[in-house]
Amino acid sequence: MQVPVKDEQGHVRLLHVTEEAVYLQAGRNGGLIFYTEHGAYTLIRKVEDWASWLETMGADFMQVDRGTIVNLQKPWEFSSELRVLELQGDRDKILIPVSERKVAKLRERTVSSRK
């Protein structure tokens, strides 16, 4: 089993738990620490770390505000007037606010997805 972890320098990578971990231990903040022969790794917990990791994995996810990452492989449309991302859920539309800092990046994605 592989899990995304962060090393002591803050680099995110996949750790193959059954092959690399020597032991696991709870840290001070309650997070799990994986100890290997090459160092200690913590499970990634922050939204920014997940967004970065998903991007390096080639997944089509985008962080649209401080607390939300959206899978852009699912049907979506951006409303610049309301500054929301409209996702098509199983039953209803899901409206997700987009931060001002992410609007330009999302507009670029909208243009490139229509080509």
Number of C-alpha atoms within 10 A of each C-alpha: 8 12 12 18 25 21 18 11 7 12 11 20 18 14 21 13 16 9 10 14 18 13 12 15 12 11 11 8 6 8 13 16 20 23 17 16 9 10 10 17 24 23 19 20 12 10 15 16 18 19 20 14 21 18 14 12 12 8 13 14 19 20 21 22 18 11 9 15 17 17 14 14 9 12 10 18 15 20 14 13 6 10 16 18 21 16 19 14 12 7 6 8 12 13 18 17 16 21 15 11 10 14 19 12 12 19 14 10 14 14 9 9 8 6 5
